Amino acid sequence: MPEEPGGPCGRTFEDAFALANRSLFGISAGDAPAGELEERARSSVESRRSKVDFALDHVLGDHDWEVPKYIRRGLEWLMAQDGTATKADDE
């Protein structure tokens, strides 16, 4: 899910995180096409460690970042649920 309509879209959590936080990863947008920005994001996180270590570096370290849109939208959807699906599963 791109951060803005027609924008670049990350294929992994790390890519999406980098695209949601371009300045943190030194990714300048300029007039670059979406595909080029996706490649910049991918290369900016390729040398990182595991997903867990990558996430913990940002959760426990730097707190000035944005949640990628696909995660934010998923959490908003979950918060909007009335719980009927889980109630039926408990019976």
N, C-alpha and C positions, 0 to 999 in steps of 0.2 A: 504494500500500500504506500503510494507516494505521500510525502509530507504536504505537497500542494498539487493541485490538478496539473497533469502533464509533466510533473517533475520526476526526478530519478526515484527508483524504487530499489530498496535493498533486498537481496536474496536471502540474507541471514540476519540473525539478531544483531551481530556486530556491524554489518553494512548499514542496516536501518538505524542503529544507534549513531553511527558516524554521520549519516545523512541528516538526522534530526539535530545533530550538534556539530555542524560544519566548522564553526570557528574553533571549537575544541580540538578538532582533528586537522586544522589547517587546510580545509577544503573551501576554496573560494569559488563562488558560483559564476560570476561574470556572465558572459554570453555562451558558456559551454553547454553543449547539448546534454540531455539527460543521460545518455549512455556513457559519456565521458565522466560525468559526475559520479555515476555508479562505479566506474573503474577507479576513480580517485578514492572513493570511500573504501572499496575492496582493498586497494593497495595500502591504505592508511592503517588497516587493522590486520593485515596478513601476518605480520611478524608477532602479533600478540599471542598470549598463551591460551589456555582452554577457555571455553565460554564462561565457566564458573569464575576463573581468575579474572577474566575480562570484566565481568559484571561486578565482582567484589572490589576490583580496583576503583570503580566509579561509585559504588554504593558506600564503601568505607572511606574513600579518599575524597575526590572532588565531588562536591554536592551541587555545583552550578551547571546542571544539564537538563535537557528536555527529554521526556519519555517519548519514544517513537510512537507515531500516530496509530499504528496497528495495535499496539499494546493499550494505549489510552482508550481507543474505541472499544476494544474487547472488555476492558474494565468497566467502561460506562454501560455497555450492554449487560454485563453481569449485575451491576448495581441496579439496573432498571427491572430486573426479573422479580417476580413476586414470590418466588419460592415454590410454586406449584410443582415444578418438575422434580425437585428434591423431595417434596412431601410424598409424591406417588412412589418414589423409589424406596422410601422407608417402610411402606406398608407391606 
